[in-house]
Amino acid sequence: MVGSRTLTAAAGLLVSLLLSAALWLYFDTLLVFLFLPFVPFLFRGFGGNDGPTIRQECPHCGFQATSEAYDYCPRDGSRLEEPES
């Protein structure tokens, strides 16, 4: 199955190509293709990403890790635990 990032990139590319083609037909110049890479930035912020998910937490100092790369707290060296929901 195709991920949401791939679908977003494909939709941004399609919209930017359609916009560039419409501007090319309207202004009759190829200079509008210079703006092609910047069109996907118009849709930034509409993804619905609520932020990173906290996977592990230090019981002593409150350090929160958002990836599985941490097993121990970098501040005090104690083992990280799964946060309670």
Backbone torsions as a table, in degrees:
resi	resn	phi	psi	omega
1	MET	NA	146.1	-177.9
2	VAL	-81.8	134.7	-179.3
3	GLY	-76.3	166.6	-177.8
4	SER	-68.3	-32.3	178.1
5	ARG	-67.1	-38.7	178.8
6	THR	-66.0	-42.4	178.5
7	LEU	-64.8	-39.0	178.4
8	THR	-65.5	-42.5	178.4
9	ALA	-64.9	-41.3	179.0
10	ALA	-65.7	-41.2	178.8
11	ALA	-66.2	-41.2	177.7
12	GLY	-63.4	-40.8	178.1
13	LEU	-65.3	-43.3	179.5
14	LEU	-63.1	-45.6	179.6
15	VAL	-64.7	-41.5	-179.6
16	SER	-67.8	-35.8	176.2
17	LEU	-67.0	-42.6	178.5
18	LEU	-64.9	-41.5	178.3
19	LEU	-65.5	-41.7	178.4
20	SER	-64.5	-40.5	178.4
21	ALA	-65.8	-40.5	178.7
22	ALA	-65.4	-42.0	178.1
23	LEU	-67.6	-33.9	178.2
24	TRP	-65.5	-42.9	178.5
25	LEU	-66.8	-36.8	-176.9
26	TYR	-74.2	-46.6	-175.9
27	PHE	-94.7	-11.1	178.5
28	ASP	56.9	45.9	176.4
29	THR	-148.5	151.4	-179.0
30	LEU	-90.0	1.1	-179.3
31	LEU	-66.2	-19.5	-179.9
32	VAL	-68.0	-18.3	178.0
33	PHE	-71.1	-11.9	174.4
34	LEU	-67.7	-24.7	-178.5
35	PHE	-88.8	-1.5	-177.3
36	LEU	-54.4	-45.5	-178.1
37	PRO	-69.4	-17.7	-174.1
38	PHE	-91.0	-12.8	-176.7
39	VAL	-66.2	-39.9	179.0
40	PRO	-61.7	-22.1	177.3
41	PHE	-67.7	-18.7	177.6
42	LEU	-66.5	-28.4	-176.4
43	PHE	-98.1	9.7	179.5
44	ARG	-69.5	137.0	178.7
45	GLY	101.2	-6.4	179.9
46	PHE	-100.1	13.5	-173.6
47	GLY	-77.5	-21.8	-179.2
48	GLY	80.9	17.5	178.7
49	ASN	-78.7	119.0	-176.5
50	ASP	-88.0	3.0	-179.8
51	GLY	113.9	175.6	-177.4
52	PRO	-71.2	147.3	177.5
53	THR	-88.6	127.9	-179.9
54	ILE	-76.8	120.9	-177.2
55	ARG	-98.3	-36.4	-178.4
56	GLN	-141.9	155.2	-177.0
57	GLU	-144.8	144.7	177.8
58	CYS	-81.0	128.9	-178.8
59	PRO	-73.0	-17.8	-175.5
60	HIS	-96.7	-50.2	-173.9
61	CYS	-106.6	-13.4	178.3
62	GLY	89.9	8.3	176.4
63	PHE	-58.8	134.7	-178.5
64	GLN	-119.1	128.1	178.9
65	ALA	-106.3	136.0	-179.9
66	THR	-102.3	4.1	178.1
67	SER	-134.3	166.2	180.0
68	GLU	-82.5	3.2	-177.5
69	ALA	-71.8	-20.4	-178.9
70	TYR	-99.0	129.3	171.7
71	ASP	-110.3	-27.7	-177.6
72	TYR	-128.2	153.2	179.7
73	CYS	-70.6	131.1	178.7
74	PRO	-74.0	-14.0	-178.5
75	ARG	-86.3	-48.0	-176.0
76	ASP	-124.0	-3.3	175.1
77	GLY	81.4	5.1	179.0
78	SER	-79.8	155.6	-178.0
79	ARG	-70.4	135.1	179.2
80	LEU	-77.0	149.0	-179.2
81	GLU	-124.1	158.4	175.5
82	GLU	-69.4	134.3	179.1
83	PRO	-71.3	148.8	177.8
84	GLU	-80.9	139.0	-177.7
85	SER	-80.7	NA	NA
